[in-house]
Amino acid sequence: MLKRILFVLTPLLCLATAALAQSQPKAPAKPCGTQPEYRQLDFWIGEWDVEVNGKHAGNSSIQMILDKCVILENWAGDKGMNGKSFNIYNAAKGKWMQTWVDDTGGVLEFTGEFRDGAMRFLAEVPGKDGSKTLNRMTFTPLEGGRVRQFIEASKDGGKTWTPSFNGLYIRKKAAASN
């Protein structure tokens, strides 16, 4: 009897499963490769020497990962500090997001947008004493394939700003092949 029930039910279950699979919405097209907002920071992708005030400050490797959805920064500073940032366009918010982490335990979370020819980010950093510091970071593509990263801080809610980093990203020369 059990064999007869299974004999009848098995094809019905297969048909029901197939029908359910066909009625499910198809996976959405991959937006990261097709929507222009996801490509607004592509000018930063590459291998870089970074200078501050004309002196080498570090190296940065900027890569596109996760099927063109995330731009990953790998920073190695000449003074020993290393860090990474994860950059993605958040379509639900219509904003760019950057999360910076480093080997000193530092974490910064920026929100931004591409406007006036530059990527502009802002982060609010809480102090241990309850104060808040605003960090404003701008990536600007320059002539010759260079990029300027300019970071400013404000302790008075954005009334005044003090520069804290003014880096020039210079593309590394491709290694000569033998």
C-alpha positions, 0 to 999 in steps of 0.5 A, a space after each residue: 500500500 505504501 509503495 502504491 501511495 509513493 508511486 502516485 505521489 512522487 510524480 505529483 510532487 515533481 510536477 508541483 516542484 517544477 511548477 513552483 520553480 517556474 512561478 518564482 521570480 527570476 534572479 534580478 539582473 546584476 545591477 552592479 555591472 549595468 547601472 551607472 551609479 555603481 561605476 562612479 568611483 571606478 576612476 580610483 581602481 588601480 595600483 597607486 603610490 600615494 604622496 603627501 606634500 610631495 613625499 611618499 606616504 604609502 601604497 594603495 591597491 584598489 580593486 573591484 570585487 564581488 561581481 563589480 559591486 564593491 570597490 576594495 581599498 588595501 592601504 599600506 602606510 609607510 609609517 606602518 598603519 595598514 587599512 582597508 575600505 569597502 565602498 559600495 553604492 547603496 541603491 536603496 538609499 541612493 548613496 555611496 557607503 564606505 566602511 574603513 577599518 585599520 590595524 589600530 582598531 579604527 573604524 569609520 563609516 562614511 556616506 556619500 555621493 558623486 557630484 560636481 565631478 568628485 566623490 564626496 563622503 561624510 562621516 560622524 565620529 563620536 568621541 569618548 567624551 561624547 563629542 562628535 567630529 565630522 570627517 569630510 572626504 573627497 576623491 577627485 580625479 585629476 589630469 594624467 590619471 591621478 586622484 586627490 584624496 582630501 580629508 577635513 575634520 570639523 569639531 564644531 558641526 561643520 562651521 569650520 574645517 581643518 585639513 587632516 589628509 591631502 593625498 595624491 594618488 599616482 598610478 604605478 608604472 606597469 612592470 616591464 615584461 621580458 
